[in-house]
């Protein structure tokens, strides 16, 4: 058995991403759930950014960092989730 090579010799030539095409009622449910989560995320992050911006007692490095993270998350979520929602709607 000294001549056997160890390792994975599987060759994958394609990758199929299967959606929820066969369950249209699940698509509507997922659309509503993700839309509610999206609205809550955007509203929460914008509320945090506005709170830090409006209250002068929160102008410290820690809150500045948290405000930047919330602003970035709003951008990321606003890029990814609408595409997901469009895919679920069609």
PDB file of N, CA, C and O in Angstrom:
ATOM      1  N   UNK A   1       0.803  -1.186   0.000  1.00  0.00           N
ATOM      2  CA  UNK A   1       0.000   0.000   0.000  1.00  0.00           C
ATOM      3  C   UNK A   1       0.851   1.256   0.000  1.00  0.00           C
ATOM      4  O   UNK A   1       0.319   2.355   0.162  1.00  0.00           O
ATOM      5  N   UNK A   2       2.106   1.129  -0.171  1.00  0.00           N
ATOM      6  CA  UNK A   2       2.981   2.295  -0.158  1.00  0.00           C
ATOM      7  C   UNK A   2       2.810   3.132  -1.416  1.00  0.00           C
ATOM      8  O   UNK A   2       3.161   4.312  -1.412  1.00  0.00           O
ATOM      9  N   UNK A   3       2.278   2.555  -2.499  1.00  0.00           N
ATOM     10  CA  UNK A   3       2.140   3.278  -3.753  1.00  0.00           C
ATOM     11  C   UNK A   3       0.870   4.092  -3.867  1.00  0.00           C
ATOM     12  O   UNK A   3       0.725   4.849  -4.827  1.00  0.00           O
ATOM     13  N   UNK A   4      -0.068   3.970  -2.919  1.00  0.00           N
ATOM     14  CA  UNK A   4      -1.324   4.711  -2.996  1.00  0.00           C
ATOM     15  C   UNK A   4      -1.130   6.165  -2.592  1.00  0.00           C
ATOM     16  O   UNK A   4      -0.494   6.466  -1.583  1.00  0.00           O
ATOM     17  N   UNK A   5      -1.684   7.051  -3.390  1.00  0.00           N
ATOM     18  CA  UNK A   5      -1.618   8.470  -3.071  1.00  0.00           C
ATOM     19  C   UNK A   5      -2.800   8.849  -2.189  1.00  0.00           C
ATOM     20  O   UNK A   5      -3.920   8.387  -2.407  1.00  0.00           O
ATOM     21  N   UNK A   6      -2.551   9.675  -1.214  1.00  0.00           N
ATOM     22  CA  UNK A   6      -3.622  10.145  -0.355  1.00  0.00           C
ATOM     23  C   UNK A   6      -4.160  11.460  -0.888  1.00  0.00           C
ATOM     24  O   UNK A   6      -3.426  12.248  -1.483  1.00  0.00           O
ATOM     25  N   UNK A   7      -5.418  11.685  -0.675  1.00  0.00           N
ATOM     26  CA  UNK A   7      -6.023  12.948  -1.091  1.00  0.00           C
ATOM     27  C   UNK A   7      -7.324  12.722  -1.820  1.00  0.00           C
ATOM     28  O   UNK A   7      -7.724  11.585  -2.069  1.00  0.00           O
ATOM     29  N   UNK A   8      -7.964  13.787  -2.152  1.00  0.00           N
ATOM     30  CA  UNK A   8      -9.240  13.765  -2.838  1.00  0.00           C
ATOM     31  C   UNK A   8      -8.991  13.878  -4.335  1.00  0.00           C
ATOM     32  O   UNK A   8      -8.313  14.797  -4.795  1.00  0.00           O
ATOM     33  N   UNK A   9      -9.535  12.954  -5.073  1.00  0.00           N
ATOM     34  CA  UNK A   9      -9.335  12.945  -6.524  1.00  0.00           C
ATOM     35  C   UNK A   9     -10.634  13.241  -7.262  1.00  0.00           C
ATOM     36  O   UNK A   9     -10.769  12.868  -8.428  1.00  0.00           O
ATOM     37  N   UNK A  10     -11.588  13.896  -6.621  1.00  0.00           N
ATOM     38  CA  UNK A  10     -12.860  14.220  -7.234  1.00  0.00           C
ATOM     39  C   UNK A  10     -12.693  15.438  -8.131  1.00  0.00           C
ATOM     40  O   UNK A  10     -12.062  16.422  -7.742  1.00  0.00           O
ATOM     41  N   UNK A  11     -13.250  15.372  -9.313  1.00  0.00           N
ATOM     42  CA  UNK A  11     -13.178  16.481 -10.260  1.00  0.00           C
ATOM     43  C   UNK A  11     -14.584  17.029 -10.469  1.00  0.00           C
ATOM     44  O   UNK A  11     -15.449  16.336 -11.005  1.00  0.00           O
ATOM     45  N   UNK A  12     -14.813  18.254 -10.054  1.00  0.00           N
ATOM     46  CA  UNK A  12     -16.105  18.904 -10.229  1.00  0.00           C
ATOM     47  C   UNK A  12     -15.977  19.883 -11.382  1.00  0.00           C
ATOM     48  O   UNK A  12     -15.121  20.767 -11.377  1.00  0.00           O
ATOM     49  N   UNK A  13     -16.843  19.709 -12.370  1.00  0.00           N
ATOM     50  CA  UNK A  13     -16.750  20.560 -13.551  1.00  0.00           C
ATOM     51  C   UNK A  13     -17.836  21.618 -13.626  1.00  0.00           C
ATOM     52  O   UNK A  13     -17.724  22.554 -14.417  1.00  0.00           O
ATOM     53  N   UNK A  14     -18.883  21.494 -12.824  1.00  0.00           N
ATOM     54  CA  UNK A  14     -19.939  22.497 -12.857  1.00  0.00           C
ATOM     55  C   UNK A  14     -20.574  22.635 -11.481  1.00  0.00           C
ATOM     56  O   UNK A  14     -20.462  21.756 -10.627  1.00  0.00           O
ATOM     57  N   UNK A  15     -21.243  23.767 -11.295  1.00  0.00           N
ATOM     58  CA  UNK A  15     -21.898  24.067 -10.027  1.00  0.00           C
ATOM     59  C   UNK A  15     -23.282  24.606 -10.344  1.00  0.00           C
ATOM     60  O   UNK A  15     -23.413  25.595 -11.065  1.00  0.00           O
ATOM     61  N   UNK A  16     -24.305  23.974  -9.816  1.00  0.00           N
ATOM     62  CA  UNK A  16     -25.674  24.412 -10.055  1.00  0.00           C
ATOM     63  C   UNK A  16     -26.247  25.017  -8.789  1.00  0.00           C
ATOM     64  O   UNK A  16     -26.232  24.398  -7.725  1.00  0.00           O
ATOM     65  N   UNK A  17     -26.747  26.224  -8.915  1.00  0.00           N
ATOM     66  CA  UNK A  17     -27.389  26.896  -7.806  1.00  0.00           C
ATOM     67  C   UNK A  17     -28.896  26.816  -8.032  1.00  0.00           C
ATOM     68  O   UNK A  17     -29.433  27.445  -8.944  1.00  0.00           O
ATOM     69  N   UNK A  18     -29.560  26.047  -7.202  1.00  0.00           N
ATOM     70  CA  UNK A  18     -30.986  25.823  -7.360  1.00  0.00           C
ATOM     71  C   UNK A  18     -31.733  26.726  -6.399  1.00  0.00           C
ATOM     72  O   UNK A  18     -31.439  26.745  -5.203  1.00  0.00           O
ATOM     73  N   UNK A  19     -32.686  27.467  -6.908  1.00  0.00           N
ATOM     74  CA  UNK A  19     -33.464  28.375  -6.076  1.00  0.00           C
ATOM     75  C   UNK A  19     -34.739  27.722  -5.586  1.00  0.00           C
ATOM     76  O   UNK A  19     -34.812  26.504  -5.420  1.00  0.00           O
ATOM     77  N   UNK A  20     -35.733  28.547  -5.361  1.00  0.00           N
ATOM     78  CA  UNK A  20     -37.012  28.072  -4.857  1.00  0.00           C
ATOM     79  C   UNK A  20     -38.061  28.090  -5.973  1.00  0.00           C
ATOM     80  O   UNK A  20     -39.193  28.518  -5.752  1.00  0.00           O
ATOM     81  N   UNK A  21     -37.694  27.635  -7.145  1.00  0.00           N
ATOM     82  CA  UNK A  21     -38.590  27.700  -8.294  1.00  0.00           C
ATOM     83  C   UNK A  21     -39.799  26.786  -8.141  1.00  0.00           C
ATOM     84  O   UNK A  21     -40.866  27.085  -8.677  1.00  0.00           O
ATOM     85  N   UNK A  22     -39.653  25.692  -7.430  1.00  0.00           N
ATOM     86  CA  UNK A  22     -40.749  24.733  -7.331  1.00  0.00           C
ATOM     87  C   UNK A  22     -41.723  25.070  -6.209  1.00  0.00           C
ATOM     88  O   UNK A  22     -42.778  24.442  -6.119  1.00  0.00           O
ATOM     89  N   UNK A  23     -41.411  26.029  -5.358  1.00  0.00           N
ATOM     90  CA  UNK A  23     -42.270  26.395  -4.237  1.00  0.00           C
ATOM     91  C   UNK A  23     -42.604  27.886  -4.275  1.00  0.00           C
ATOM     92  O   UNK A  23     -42.006  28.658  -3.525  1.00  0.00           O
ATOM     93  N   UNK A  24     -43.542  28.313  -5.126  1.00  0.00           N
ATOM     94  CA  UNK A  24     -43.832  29.752  -5.229  1.00  0.00           C
ATOM     95  C   UNK A  24     -44.413  30.338  -3.946  1.00  0.00           C
ATOM     96  O   UNK A  24     -44.188  31.515  -3.661  1.00  0.00           O
ATOM     97  N   UNK A  25     -45.156  29.550  -3.161  1.00  0.00           N
ATOM     98  CA  UNK A  25     -45.691  30.092  -1.907  1.00  0.00           C
ATOM     99  C   UNK A  25     -44.578  30.346  -0.899  1.00  0.00           C
ATOM    100  O   UNK A  25     -44.708  31.224  -0.046  1.00  0.00           O
ATOM    101  N   UNK A  26     -43.498  29.599  -0.984  1.00  0.00           N
ATOM    102  CA  UNK A  26     -42.344  29.839  -0.122  1.00  0.00           C
ATOM    103  C   UNK A  26     -41.606  31.100  -0.553  1.00  0.00           C
ATOM    104  O   UNK A  26     -41.037  31.802   0.283  1.00  0.00           O
ATOM    105  N   UNK A  27     -41.610  31.392  -1.850  1.00  0.00           N
ATOM    106  CA  UNK A  27     -40.968  32.606  -2.345  1.00  0.00           C
ATOM    107  C   UNK A  27     -41.637  33.854  -1.774  1.00  0.00           C
ATOM    108  O   UNK A  27     -40.950  34.800  -1.388  1.00  0.00           O
ATOM    109  N   UNK A  28     -42.944  33.867  -1.719  1.00  0.00           N
ATOM    110  CA  UNK A  28     -43.668  35.027  -1.194  1.00  0.00           C
ATOM    111  C   UNK A  28     -43.393  35.191   0.295  1.00  0.00           C
ATOM    112  O   UNK A  28     -43.176  36.303   0.777  1.00  0.00           O
ATOM    113  N   UNK A  29     -43.403  34.080   1.016  1.00  0.00           N
ATOM    114  CA  UNK A  29     -43.128  34.132   2.452  1.00  0.00           C
ATOM    115  C   UNK A  29     -41.713  34.633   2.713  1.00  0.00           C
ATOM    116  O   UNK A  29     -41.503  35.490   3.571  1.00  0.00           O
ATOM    117  N   UNK A  30     -40.754  34.105   1.982  1.00  0.00           N
ATOM    118  CA  UNK A  30     -39.365  34.546   2.146  1.00  0.00           C
ATOM    119  C   UNK A  30     -39.194  36.009   1.755  1.00  0.00           C
ATOM    120  O   UNK A  30     -38.434  36.738   2.393  1.00  0.00           O
ATOM    121  N   UNK A  31     -39.902  36.445   0.706  1.00  0.00           N
ATOM    122  CA  UNK A  31     -39.831  37.845   0.311  1.00  0.00           C
ATOM    123  C   UNK A  31     -40.293  38.750   1.449  1.00  0.00           C
ATOM    124  O   UNK A  31     -39.633  39.739   1.766  1.00  0.00           O
ATOM    125  N   UNK A  32     -41.420  38.413   2.059  1.00  0.00           N
ATOM    126  CA  UNK A  32     -41.959  39.231   3.150  1.00  0.00           C
ATOM    127  C   UNK A  32     -41.012  39.222   4.350  1.00  0.00           C
ATOM    128  O   UNK A  32     -40.756  40.267   4.947  1.00  0.00           O
ATOM    129  N   UNK A  33     -40.496  38.054   4.701  1.00  0.00           N
ATOM    130  CA  UNK A  33     -39.599  37.948   5.852  1.00  0.00           C
ATOM    131  C   UNK A  33     -38.325  38.752   5.621  1.00  0.00           C
ATOM    132  O   UNK A  33     -37.915  39.518   6.493  1.00  0.00           O
ATOM    133  N   UNK A  34     -37.692  38.590   4.457  1.00  0.00           N
ATOM    134  CA  UNK A  34     -36.460  39.312   4.175  1.00  0.00           C
ATOM    135  C   UNK A  34     -36.700  40.815   4.033  1.00  0.00           C
ATOM    136  O   UNK A  34     -35.837  41.615   4.394  1.00  0.00           O
ATOM    137  N   UNK A  35     -37.858  41.203   3.514  1.00  0.00           N
ATOM    138  CA  UNK A  35     -38.167  42.625   3.395  1.00  0.00           C
ATOM    139  C   UNK A  35     -38.329  43.265   4.770  1.00  0.00           C
ATOM    140  O   UNK A  35     -37.860  44.381   4.994  1.00  0.00           O
ATOM    141  N   UNK A  36     -38.987  42.570   5.684  1.00  0.00           N
ATOM    142  CA  UNK A  36     -39.144  43.092   7.046  1.00  0.00           C
ATOM    143  C   UNK A  36     -37.787  43.188   7.741  1.00  0.00           C
ATOM    144  O   UNK A  36     -37.500  44.179   8.413  1.00  0.00           O
ATOM    145  N   UNK A  37     -36.957  42.164   7.581  1.00  0.00           N
ATOM    146  CA  UNK A  37     -35.618  42.190   8.166  1.00  0.00           C
ATOM    147  C   UNK A  37     -34.792  43.325   7.561  1.00  0.00           C
ATOM    148  O   UNK A  37     -34.046  44.002   8.267  1.00  0.00           O
ATOM    149  N   UNK A  38     -34.931  43.525   6.256  1.00  0.00           N
ATOM    150  CA  UNK A  38     -34.203  44.609   5.577  1.00  0.00           C
ATOM    151  C   UNK A  38     -34.619  45.972   6.124  1.00  0.00           C
ATOM    152  O   UNK A  38     -33.769  46.811   6.425  1.00  0.00           O
ATOM    153  N   UNK A  39     -35.926  46.190   6.252  1.00  0.00           N
ATOM    154  CA  UNK A  39     -36.400  47.473   6.769  1.00  0.00           C
ATOM    155  C   UNK A  39     -35.943  47.696   8.210  1.00  0.00           C
ATOM    156  O   UNK A  39     -35.554  48.807   8.568  1.00  0.00           O
ATOM    157  N   UNK A  40     -35.985  46.657   9.035  1.00  0.00           N
ATOM    158  CA  UNK A  40     -35.549  46.783  10.422  1.00  0.00           C
ATOM    159  C   UNK A  40     -34.053  47.079  10.501  1.00  0.00           C
ATOM    160  O   UNK A  40     -33.621  47.889  11.322  1.00  0.00           O
ATOM    161  N   UNK A  41     -33.274  46.435   9.662  1.00  0.00           N
ATOM    162  CA  UNK A  41     -31.825  46.647   9.665  1.00  0.00           C
ATOM    163  C   UNK A  41     -31.472  48.066   9.231  1.00  0.00           C
ATOM    164  O   UNK A  41     -30.664  48.736   9.875  1.00  0.00           O
ATOM    165  N   UNK A  42     -32.073  48.515   8.148  1.00  0.00           N
ATOM    166  CA  UNK A  42     -31.778  49.864   7.659  1.00  0.00           C
ATOM    167  C   UNK A  42     -32.252  50.916   8.661  1.00  0.00           C
ATOM    168  O   UNK A  42     -31.538  51.880   8.940  1.00  0.00           O
ATOM    169  N   UNK A  43     -33.452  50.728   9.196  1.00  0.00           N
ATOM    170  CA  UNK A  43     -33.971  51.705  10.166  1.00  0.00           C
ATOM    171  C   UNK A  43     -33.112  51.733  11.434  1.00  0.00           C
ATOM    172  O   UNK A  43     -32.816  52.807  11.956  1.00  0.00           O
ATOM    173  N   UNK A  44     -32.718  50.579  11.923  1.00  0.00           N
ATOM    174  CA  UNK A  44     -31.893  50.533  13.129  1.00  0.00           C
ATOM    175  C   UNK A  44     -30.532  51.166  12.929  1.00  0.00           C
ATOM    176  O   UNK A  44     -30.056  51.918  13.780  1.00  0.00           O
ATOM    177  N   UNK A  45     -29.909  50.862  11.807  1.00  0.00           N
ATOM    178  CA  UNK A  45     -28.584  51.427  11.545  1.00  0.00           C
ATOM    179  C   UNK A  45     -28.650  52.936  11.332  1.00  0.00           C
ATOM    180  O   UNK A  45     -27.795  53.669  11.831  1.00  0.00           O
ATOM    181  N   UNK A  46     -29.645  53.402  10.606  1.00  0.00           N
ATOM    182  CA  UNK A  46     -29.768  54.845  10.404  1.00  0.00           C
ATOM    183  C   UNK A  46     -30.121  55.565  11.700  1.00  0.00           C
ATOM    184  O   UNK A  46     -29.677  56.690  11.930  1.00  0.00           O
ATOM    185  N   UNK A  47     -30.913  54.921  12.542  1.00  0.00           N
ATOM    186  CA  UNK A  47     -31.231  55.507  13.845  1.00  0.00           C
ATOM    187  C   UNK A  47     -29.976  55.639  14.703  1.00  0.00           C
ATOM    188  O   UNK A  47     -29.791  56.646  15.387  1.00  0.00           O
ATOM    189  N   UNK A  48     -29.119  54.626  14.667  1.00  0.00           N
ATOM    190  CA  UNK A  48     -27.876  54.692  15.436  1.00  0.00           C
ATOM    191  C   UNK A  48     -26.956  55.794  14.906  1.00  0.00           C
ATOM    192  O   UNK A  48     -26.367  56.543  15.685  1.00  0.00           O
ATOM    193  N   UNK A  49     -26.838  55.889  13.596  1.00  0.00           N
ATOM    194  CA  UNK A  49     -25.985  56.926  12.999  1.00  0.00           C
ATOM    195  C   UNK A  49     -26.524  58.316  13.350  1.00  0.00           C
ATOM    196  O   UNK A  49     -25.754  59.200  13.724  1.00  0.00           O
ATOM    197  N   UNK A  50     -27.829  58.511  13.232  1.00  0.00           N
ATOM    198  CA  UNK A  50     -28.411  59.819  13.554  1.00  0.00           C
ATOM    199  C   UNK A  50     -28.299  60.143  15.033  1.00  0.00           C
ATOM    200  O   UNK A  50     -28.091  61.301  15.395  1.00  0.00           O
ATOM    201  N   UNK A  51     -28.433  59.145  15.893  1.00  0.00           N
ATOM    202  CA  UNK A  51     -28.301  59.383  17.328  1.00  0.00           C
ATOM    203  C   UNK A  51     -26.893  59.837  17.686  1.00  0.00           C
ATOM    204  O   UNK A  51     -26.720  60.777  18.462  1.00  0.00           O
ATOM    205  N   UNK A  52     -25.899  59.181  17.130  1.00  0.00           N
ATOM    206  CA  UNK A  52     -24.507  59.562  17.396  1.00  0.00           C
ATOM    207  C   UNK A  52     -24.227  60.942  16.810  1.00  0.00           C
ATOM    208  O   UNK A  52     -23.494  61.731  17.407  1.00  0.00           O
ATOM    209  N   UNK A  53     -24.796  61.238  15.662  1.00  0.00           N
ATOM    210  CA  UNK A  53     -24.544  62.522  15.010  1.00  0.00           C
ATOM    211  C   UNK A  53     -25.214  63.671  15.764  1.00  0.00           C
ATOM    212  O   UNK A  53     -24.663  64.770  15.837  1.00  0.00           O
ATOM    213  N   UNK A  54     -26.410  63.421  16.328  1.00  0.00           N
ATOM    214  CA  UNK A  54     -27.157  64.492  16.980  1.00  0.00           C
ATOM    215  C   UNK A  54     -26.720  64.758  18.418  1.00  0.00           C
ATOM    216  O   UNK A  54     -26.755  65.908  18.857  1.00  0.00           O
ATOM    217  N   UNK A  55     -26.314  63.743  19.156  1.00  0.00           N
ATOM    218  CA  UNK A  55     -25.962  63.902  20.566  1.00  0.00           C
ATOM    219  C   UNK A  55     -24.470  64.177  20.693  1.00  0.00           C
ATOM    220  O   UNK A  55     -23.653  63.330  20.333  1.00  0.00           O
ATOM    221  N   UNK A  56     -24.109  65.344  21.198  1.00  0.00           N
ATOM    222  CA  UNK A  56     -22.700  65.728  21.290  1.00  0.00           C
ATOM    223  C   UNK A  56     -21.950  64.947  22.366  1.00  0.00           C
ATOM    224  O   UNK A  56     -20.721  64.895  22.343  1.00  0.00           O
ATOM    225  N   UNK A  57     -22.668  64.343  23.301  1.00  0.00           N
ATOM    226  CA  UNK A  57     -22.003  63.514  24.313  1.00  0.00           C
ATOM    227  C   UNK A  57     -21.477  62.209  23.724  1.00  0.00           C
ATOM    228  O   UNK A  57     -20.616  61.558  24.315  1.00  0.00           O
ATOM    229  N   UNK A  58     -21.995  61.832  22.561  1.00  0.00           N
ATOM    230  CA  UNK A  58     -21.578  60.577  21.924  1.00  0.00           C
ATOM    231  C   UNK A  58     -20.476  60.791  20.892  1.00  0.00           C
ATOM    232  O   UNK A  58     -20.173  59.878  20.123  1.00  0.00           O
ATOM    233  N   UNK A  59     -19.882  61.952  20.859  1.00  0.00           N
ATOM    234  CA  UNK A  59     -18.791  62.207  19.913  1.00  0.00           C
ATOM    235  C   UNK A  59     -17.462  61.738  20.507  1.00  0.00           C
ATOM    236  O   UNK A  59     -16.542  62.523  20.736  1.00  0.00           O
ATOM    237  N   UNK A  60     -17.401  60.450  20.743  1.00  0.00           N
ATOM    238  CA  UNK A  60     -16.183  59.815  21.249  1.00  0.00           C
ATOM    239  C   UNK A  60     -15.747  58.782  20.224  1.00  0.00           C
ATOM    240  O   UNK A  60     -16.547  58.382  19.378  1.00  0.00           O
ATOM    241  N   UNK A  61     -14.506  58.344  20.280  1.00  0.00           N
ATOM    242  CA  UNK A  61     -14.025  57.383  19.272  1.00  0.00           C
ATOM    243  C   UNK A  61     -14.858  56.101  19.191  1.00  0.00           C
ATOM    244  O   UNK A  61     -15.071  55.572  18.100  1.00  0.00           O
ATOM    245  N   UNK A  62     -15.328  55.597  20.336  1.00  0.00           N
ATOM    246  CA  UNK A  62     -16.093  54.354  20.305  1.00  0.00           C
ATOM    247  C   UNK A  62     -17.391  54.531  19.514  1.00  0.00           C
ATOM    248  O   UNK A  62     -17.723  53.694  18.674  1.00  0.00           O
ATOM    249  N   UNK A  63     -18.115  55.600  19.773  1.00  0.00           N
ATOM    250  CA  UNK A  63     -19.368  55.822  19.068  1.00  0.00           C
ATOM    251  C   UNK A  63     -19.137  56.235  17.617  1.00  0.00           C
ATOM    252  O   UNK A  63     -19.963  55.943  16.752  1.00  0.00           O
ATOM    253  N   UNK A  64     -18.043  56.899  17.351  1.00  0.00           N
ATOM    254  CA  UNK A  64     -17.684  57.209  15.969  1.00  0.00           C
ATOM    255  C   UNK A  64     -17.447  55.919  15.191  1.00  0.00           C
ATOM    256  O   UNK A  64     -17.883  55.791  14.047  1.00  0.00           O
ATOM    257  N   UNK A  65     -16.756  54.964  15.812  1.00  0.00           N
ATOM    258  CA  UNK A  65     -16.496  53.674  15.179  1.00  0.00           C
ATOM    259  C   UNK A  65     -17.807  52.909  14.953  1.00  0.00           C
ATOM    260  O   UNK A  65     -18.023  52.358  13.874  1.00  0.00           O
ATOM    261  N   UNK A  66     -18.673  52.876  15.959  1.00  0.00           N
ATOM    262  CA  UNK A  66     -19.952  52.187  15.818  1.00  0.00           C
ATOM    263  C   UNK A  66     -20.825  52.839  14.749  1.00  0.00           C
ATOM    264  O   UNK A  66     -21.532  52.155  14.009  1.00  0.00           O
ATOM    265  N   UNK A  67     -20.769  54.157  14.677  1.00  0.00           N
ATOM    266  CA  UNK A  67     -21.525  54.866  13.660  1.00  0.00           C
ATOM    267  C   UNK A  67     -21.019  54.522  12.255  1.00  0.00           C
ATOM    268  O   UNK A  67     -21.813  54.328  11.335  1.00  0.00           O
ATOM    269  N   UNK A  68     -19.719  54.449  12.099  1.00  0.00           N
ATOM    270  CA  UNK A  68     -19.160  54.067  10.800  1.00  0.00           C
ATOM    271  C   UNK A  68     -19.532  52.640  10.425  1.00  0.00           C
ATOM    272  O   UNK A  68     -19.856  52.364   9.269  1.00  0.00           O
ATOM    273  N   UNK A  69     -19.488  51.734  11.392  1.00  0.00           N
ATOM    274  CA  UNK A  69     -19.888  50.350  11.118  1.00  0.00           C
ATOM    275  C   UNK A  69     -21.358  50.264  10.714  1.00  0.00           C
ATOM    276  O   UNK A  69     -21.709  49.515   9.803  1.00  0.00           O
ATOM    277  N   UNK A  70     -22.200  51.012  11.373  1.00  0.00           N
ATOM    278  CA  UNK A  70     -23.622  51.013  11.024  1.00  0.00           C
ATOM    279  C   UNK A  70     -23.847  51.599   9.638  1.00  0.00           C
ATOM    280  O   UNK A  70     -24.677  51.102   8.877  1.00  0.00           O
ATOM    281  N   UNK A  71     -23.117  52.643   9.315  1.00  0.00           N
ATOM    282  CA  UNK A  71     -23.242  53.234   7.984  1.00  0.00           C
ATOM    283  C   UNK A  71     -22.792  52.243   6.903  1.00  0.00           C
ATOM    284  O   UNK A  71     -23.442  52.113   5.866  1.00  0.00           O
ATOM    285  N   UNK A  72     -21.682  51.552   7.153  1.00  0.00           N
ATOM    286  CA  UNK A  72     -21.203  50.565   6.187  1.00  0.00           C
ATOM    287  C   UNK A  72     -22.176  49.400   6.051  1.00  0.00           C
ATOM    288  O   UNK A  72     -22.412  48.916   4.944  1.00  0.00           O
ATOM    289  N   UNK A  73     -22.737  48.949   7.161  1.00  0.00           N
ATOM    290  CA  UNK A  73     -23.699  47.843   7.085  1.00  0.00           C
ATOM    291  C   UNK A  73     -24.938  48.251   6.303  1.00  0.00           C
ATOM    292  O   UNK A  73     -25.502  47.438   5.570  1.00  0.00           O
ATOM    293  N   UNK A  74     -25.365  49.491   6.449  1.00  0.00           N
ATOM    294  CA  UNK A  74     -26.500  49.978   5.671  1.00  0.00           C
ATOM    295  C   UNK A  74     -26.177  49.911   4.179  1.00  0.00           C
ATOM    296  O   UNK A  74     -27.025  49.529   3.374  1.00  0.00           O
ATOM    297  N   UNK A  75     -24.967  50.276   3.820  1.00  0.00           N
ATOM    298  CA  UNK A  75     -24.561  50.182   2.416  1.00  0.00           C
ATOM    299  C   UNK A  75     -24.504  48.752   1.917  1.00  0.00           C
ATOM    300  O   UNK A  75     -24.962  48.459   0.812  1.00  0.00           O
ATOM    301  N   UNK A  76     -23.945  47.861   2.720  1.00  0.00           N
ATOM    302  CA  UNK A  76     -23.857  46.452   2.311  1.00  0.00           C
ATOM    303  C   UNK A  76     -25.241  45.834   2.163  1.00  0.00           C
ATOM    304  O   UNK A  76     -25.530  45.156   1.177  1.00  0.00           O
ATOM    305  N   UNK A  77     -26.087  46.076   3.152  1.00  0.00           N
ATOM    306  CA  UNK A  77     -27.431  45.498   3.118  1.00  0.00           C
ATOM    307  C   UNK A  77     -28.226  46.077   1.963  1.00  0.00           C
ATOM    308  O   UNK A  77     -29.001  45.363   1.327  1.00  0.00           O
ATOM    309  N   UNK A  78     -28.046  47.363   1.680  1.00  0.00           N
ATOM    310  CA  UNK A  78     -28.772  47.994   0.582  1.00  0.00           C
ATOM    311  C   UNK A  78     -28.254  47.559  -0.783  1.00  0.00           C
ATOM    312  O   UNK A  78     -28.897  47.820  -1.799  1.00  0.00           O
ATOM    313  N   UNK A  79     -27.130  46.915  -0.817  1.00  0.00           N
ATOM    314  CA  UNK A  79     -26.600  46.372  -2.065  1.00  0.00           C
ATOM    315  C   UNK A  79     -27.056  44.940  -2.288  1.00  0.00           C
ATOM    316  O   UNK A  79     -27.404  44.565  -3.407  1.00  0.00           O
ATOM    317  N   UNK A  80     -27.057  44.149  -1.244  1.00  0.00           N
ATOM    318  CA  UNK A  80     -27.296  42.714  -1.369  1.00  0.00           C
ATOM    319  C   UNK A  80     -28.779  42.351  -1.309  1.00  0.00           C
ATOM    320  O   UNK A  80     -29.266  41.610  -2.163  1.00  0.00           O
ATOM    321  N   UNK A  81     -29.491  42.855  -0.327  1.00  0.00           N
ATOM    322  CA  UNK A  81     -30.870  42.425  -0.088  1.00  0.00           C
ATOM    323  C   UNK A  81     -31.824  42.809  -1.209  1.00  0.00           C
ATOM    324  O   UNK A  81     -32.661  41.978  -1.563  1.00  0.00           O
ATOM    325  N   UNK A  82     -31.767  44.010  -1.799  1.00  0.00           N
ATOM    326  CA  UNK A  82     -32.678  44.278  -2.909  1.00  0.00           C
ATOM    327  C   UNK A  82     -32.519  43.307  -4.087  1.00  0.00           C
ATOM    328  O   UNK A  82     -33.496  42.973  -4.757  1.00  0.00           O
ATOM    329  N   UNK A  83     -31.297  42.861  -4.329  1.00  0.00           N
ATOM    330  CA  UNK A  83     -31.096  41.859  -5.391  1.00  0.00           C
ATOM    331  C   UNK A  83     -31.746  40.538  -5.013  1.00  0.00           C
ATOM    332  O   UNK A  83     -32.341  39.871  -5.860  1.00  0.00           O
ATOM    333  N   UNK A  84     -31.636  40.156  -3.747  1.00  0.00           N
ATOM    334  CA  UNK A  84     -32.293  38.946  -3.260  1.00  0.00           C
ATOM    335  C   UNK A  84     -33.807  39.080  -3.377  1.00  0.00           C
ATOM    336  O   UNK A  84     -34.484  38.150  -3.815  1.00  0.00           O
ATOM    337  N   UNK A  85     -34.337  40.230  -2.987  1.00  0.00           N
ATOM    338  CA  UNK A  85     -35.778  40.454  -3.068  1.00  0.00           C
ATOM    339  C   UNK A  85     -36.267  40.427  -4.517  1.00  0.00           C
ATOM    340  O   UNK A  85     -37.346  39.907  -4.801  1.00  0.00           O
ATOM    341  N   UNK A  86     -35.481  40.983  -5.424  1.00  0.00           N
ATOM    342  CA  UNK A  86     -35.865  40.946  -6.844  1.00  0.00           C
ATOM    343  C   UNK A  86     -35.868  39.508  -7.371  1.00  0.00           C
ATOM    344  O   UNK A  86     -36.726  39.140  -8.174  1.00  0.00           O
ATOM    345  N   UNK A  87     -34.926  38.713  -6.926  1.00  0.00           N
ATOM    346  CA  UNK A  87     -34.877  37.311  -7.345  1.00  0.00           C
ATOM    347  C   UNK A  87     -36.061  36.534  -6.785  1.00  0.00           C
ATOM    348  O   UNK A  87     -36.621  35.672  -7.461  1.00  0.00           O
ATOM    349  N   UNK A  88     -36.433  36.839  -5.564  1.00  0.00           N
ATOM    350  CA  UNK A  88     -37.575  36.140  -4.963  1.00  0.00           C
ATOM    351  C   UNK A  88     -38.891  36.588  -5.586  1.00  0.00           C
ATOM    352  O   UNK A  88     -39.839  35.806  -5.652  1.00  0.00           O
ATOM    353  N   UNK A  89     -38.960  37.830  -6.042  1.00  0.00           N
ATOM    354  CA  UNK A  89     -40.207  38.355  -6.611  1.00  0.00           C
ATOM    355  C   UNK A  89     -40.450  37.854  -8.038  1.00  0.00           C
ATOM    356  O   UNK A  89     -41.590  37.834  -8.503  1.00  0.00           O
ATOM    357  N   UNK A  90     -39.398  37.457  -8.721  1.00  0.00           N
ATOM    358  CA  UNK A  90     -39.581  37.023 -10.120  1.00  0.00           C
ATOM    359  C   UNK A  90     -39.482  35.519 -10.254  1.00  0.00           C
ATOM    360  O   UNK A  90     -39.611  34.987 -11.357  1.00  0.00           O
TER     361      UNK A  90
END
